Every structure is written in structure tokens, then in C-alpha cells.
């Protein structure tokens, strides 16, 4: 029997499915699953993004009430990440359904997941966005050659601000992991 045998007619599969291990769940969460669970990640709409931005702003204004701009930015980014993840999470078999363990995901994730699990889900959501984006076409062979040349100089990462360098490193690791799956020699070269 295949996983597709469990899909109801008309059900739309998520574009990405990830597994959250038990260590991903907050210890104090009453509904904490005992084992790993699959989470569907669906593409979110512009409306979802607008709602997430509004809710994040509201959270900062009404709940956090920051004393300075730095605190406000951090609180806003954390809330925005939580709301975007909440909008993207769904049943692993049907994008039209909320995940059964997280029916009110956006407003409760901060009490259900560890911060690392939330960041992991956000990164998976962002990967999906980049993979699907018509704004980011695939790199040409010439661009890949240019990337290799830039990275071989050794100064590329130090030229980027910390958060930007972290994002670039994540995407580079993602590319490396994808290549390792199909080209075993890629792992040997990196050692």
C-alpha cells in the first residue's frame, strides 16, 4: 500500500513534508506528541503574508510593548516567523486541512514548539518559496562557475553582514546536501 492510497479524492498534497522529532516539542505542552510527526508545508498566499505582518505588528504593539527599536525589530521578526510558519503548516496529506496537532498554529506555536523547531519550519517554508519563485530562476552554468570562483577567493562570506552570510550558508549547505544525495563523490571531495 502506498501513501497516496490514503489520500481522499480531490485532496491536494503539500509541496513539502517534514518530520518533527519529539525533541522539537516544548516540554510543558500538554498535547506534546510522544513520537515524531509529519508536517505538511504548503505555499502561502500574499494574503497570508499580509495577515502575518499585521498580526506580528499587533503582537509587538499590544503584547511586547518594546522599550527600544532593537527590541521591537526582534519581537516583530519572531512573531512574523511564527505567523508565516502557522500559515504554511498543514495536514501532511491535504493542504486544505490544518495540521491535527496544531489547529491554531499561528497563535499557539510559541507554546508548542522549541525555538529551533520553529526556525527549522521557517527555513523549510523559505526553501519552498525560493524553489517555486519565478523571481529566482535557476542558475546558469556560467553563474555556477562564477559562484565557484567567488567562493574560492575565501572572502565572500566575510563581506556579507552576519545574518545575510547565515542565509547564504544555509542555501549553500542545502545545495551541497542535494548534490550529495545523487553524487556520492561530492561528500568525498568535501572531506
C-alpha positions in Angstrom: 0.0 0.0 0.0 1.3 3.5 -0.9 0.9 6.7 1.0 -1.2 8.0 -1.9 -3.8 5.3 -1.1 -4.7 7.2 2.0 -5.5 10.5 0.1 -9.1 11.3 -0.3 -10.2 12.1 -3.8 -9.6 15.8 -4.5 -7.0 16.1 -1.7 -4.0 18.2 -2.5 -0.7 17.1 -1.2 1.6 19.6 0.4 4.6 20.7 -1.7 6.9 19.7 1.1 6.6 17.4 4.1 9.0 17.4 7.0 9.3 15.3 10.1 9.4 16.8 13.6 11.1 14.6 16.2 9.9 14.6 19.8 12.7 17.0 20.9 11.0 19.6 18.7 8.1 20.0 21.1 8.0 22.2 24.2 8.3 20.1 27.4 5.3 21.9 29.0 2.9 21.4 26.1 0.0 19.3 27.3 -0.6 18.0 23.7 3.0 17.1 23.1 3.2 14.1 20.8 5.2 11.1 22.1 6.7 10.3 18.7 7.8 12.0 15.5 5.1 13.6 13.4 4.9 14.7 9.8 4.1 18.3 9.0 2.9 19.4 5.6 4.3 22.7 4.2 2.1 24.5 1.7 2.8 27.6 -0.4 1.4 30.6 1.3 -0.5 33.4 -0.4 0.2 37.1 -0.5 -2.9 37.5 1.7 -1.3 35.0 4.3 1.8 37.2 4.3 -0.2 40.4 4.8 -2.1 38.9 7.7 1.1 37.6 9.2 2.7 41.0 9.0 -0.4 42.6 10.6 -0.5 40.1 13.4 3.2 40.4 14.1 2.9 44.2 14.3 -0.2 43.8 16.6 1.7 41.4 18.8 4.6 43.8 19.2 2.3 46.8 19.9 -0.1 45.0 22.3 1.9 42.2 24.0 5.6 43.0 23.9 5.4 46.8 24.1 9.2 47.2 23.4 11.3 49.9 25.0 13.6 50.4 22.1 13.7 49.9 18.3 16.1 46.9 18.6 13.7 45.0 20.9 10.8 45.9 18.6 12.6 44.5 15.5 13.5 41.3 17.2 9.9 40.8 18.6 8.4 41.6 15.2 10.7 39.2 13.3 10.0 36.4 15.8 6.2 37.0 15.6 6.3 37.2 11.8 8.2 34.0 11.5 5.7 32.3 13.8 2.7 33.5 11.8 4.2 32.6 8.4 5.0 29.1 9.7 1.5 28.8 11.1 0.1 29.8 7.6 2.3 27.3 5.9 1.7 24.3 8.2 -0.9 21.8 7.1 -2.0 18.2 7.3 0.7 16.1 5.7 -1.8 14.7 3.3 -4.1 17.6 2.4 -3.2 21.3 2.1 -6.8 22.3 2.7 -6.7 20.9 6.3 -4.9 22.3 9.3 -2.5 20.0 11.0 -4.4 18.0 13.6 -1.8 18.7 16.3 -1.7 22.4 15.6 -5.2 23.6 14.8 -4.5 27.2 15.8 -0.9 27.1 14.7 0.0 30.7 14.3 -1.3 31.8 17.7 0.0 28.8 19.7 3.3 27.7 18.1 5.4 29.6 20.6 3.9 27.4 23.4 4.1 24.2 21.4 7.5 24.1 19.6 11.0 24.8 20.6 12.6 27.9 19.1 14.9 25.6 17.0 11.9 23.7 15.7 10.2 26.9 14.7 13.3 28.1 12.9 13.6 24.8 11.1 10.0 25.0 9.9 10.5 28.7 8.8 13.6 27.7 6.8 11.6 24.9 5.1 8.9 27.4 4.3 11.6 29.8 2.8 13.2 27.0 0.8 9.8 26.2 -0.7 9.3 29.8 -1.5 12.7 30.1 -3.3 12.2 26.8 -5.1 8.8 27.9 -6.5 9.7 31.6 -7.1 9.6 32.9 -10.7 11.7 35.8 -9.4 14.6 33.4 -8.7 15.3 31.5 -11.9 17.8 28.5 -11.7 21.5 29.4 -12.0 23.1 29.1 -15.4 26.3 27.1 -15.9 28.2 30.4 -16.2 26.7 31.7 -12.9 27.6 28.4 -11.2 31.2 28.9 -12.5 31.1 32.5 -11.1 29.9 31.2 -7.7 32.7 28.7 -7.6 35.3 31.5 -8.4 33.8 33.9 -5.8 33.8 31.2 -3.1 37.3 30.0 -3.8 38.7 33.5 -3.1 37.7 33.0 0.6 36.5 36.5 1.3 32.9 36.1 0.1 31.3 35.2 3.5 33.2 37.8 5.4 32.0 40.5 3.0 28.4 39.8 4.0 26.7 41.0 7.2 26.2 38.2 9.7 22.5 37.5 9.1 23.0 37.6 5.3 26.0 35.3 5.5 24.0 32.8 7.6 21.2 32.7 4.9 23.7 32.2 2.1 25.5 29.5 4.1 22.2 27.7 4.6 21.4 27.8 0.9 24.9 26.6 0.1 24.5 23.7 2.5 21.1 22.9 1.1 22.7 22.7 -2.4 25.6 20.6 -1.1 23.2 18.2 0.6 21.1 17.9 -2.6 24.2 17.1 -4.6 25.5 14.6 -2.0 22.3 12.6 -2.5 22.9 12.0 -6.2 26.7 12.3 -6.4 28.5 10.3 -3.7 31.8 11.8 -4.7 30.6 15.2 -3.6 31.0 14.0 0.0 34.5 12.7 -0.6 35.6 16.0 -2.2 34.4 18.0 0.8 36.4 15.9 3.3 
